[in-house]
């Protein structure tokens, strides 16, 4: 049994024996049109809600609209955004404690249970190499495993790989392969087939068959056109990694897009930092000018390693510095959207962004108070025409578990429940 097959077998066994009470009663593919891909983007420590929500309820958005200060980077995609208002985490895994909230909010409200991405990925694994794939940024510097938001099928925290170079080698092992080596593999397979067709002693035939299977497995890996030949890697010094932090984020986004383009999986997560993070100074060149304005000119032309440029301390102030950090996360989502929008979906329906759905969210709501009753989550992407996008949607007290259930349904899974939800959010669909 291959490593991948063994991994899937173990996951399926875990779901059968340990997670049956969490999983939906029905998990068959729906017959109607559904979204082709699902991406979860996590960012830590909530948001400044006065600058997050649009200034009026039930607005409609057109491409180019600036929904709010926090959403300014996403203006080119406003027509494919659903801002969510009054989405609660109370009763759905929420807590005023960062680690408690992180450990349950993506798992249907059940702490220690698989998170929604892994459950959906496990059910949609047919025809792809990976059930799901996680991408991180500075996740290695977490305060502890309870501060990580995503869980595997056994309910254990997932620590995403945050070094793009290492992750690229894992996802695209053939990315540096030249044409001569590709031809050599094909020749070897042809020669092995010829030898196997002749009468051979059983031990020799078994060895040849093992060689053939190994070559076939290697050849089945993504082609060199999927990989990124030269990609940034992390270094040992955290301060030096911080200096290239935005470049590392964009490298991970490129890998994520290539992973979906080459159909390695249908479910991905992108995790910026971890809950209550105090490891990364969000002081990048791209936001330097706005940071300077937000700090009354105190930031200046030099890079400042000030405590307020760390996500968690800054979040408690809920000031303009933290507001700029919220904008930075959304600028990275905009980069993700732009890359997906530039690639046609081979299955039709427009671009990869048109046929995918991205769910962006944090473990708490209002950053200064660790609120639970109005979480800064939103959806972006066309969902293959299923969701009614380009609008502000009032969830009216529905919860994060309800949203997760509906995301499973829009992916074609006929689920009646997930975690603490059995209702979903049906108002997201087109009339």
Order of alpha helices (4+ residues) and beta strands (2+ residues): alpha-beta-beta-alpha-alpha-beta-alpha-alpha-alpha-alpha-alpha-beta-alpha-alpha-alpha-beta-beta-beta-alpha
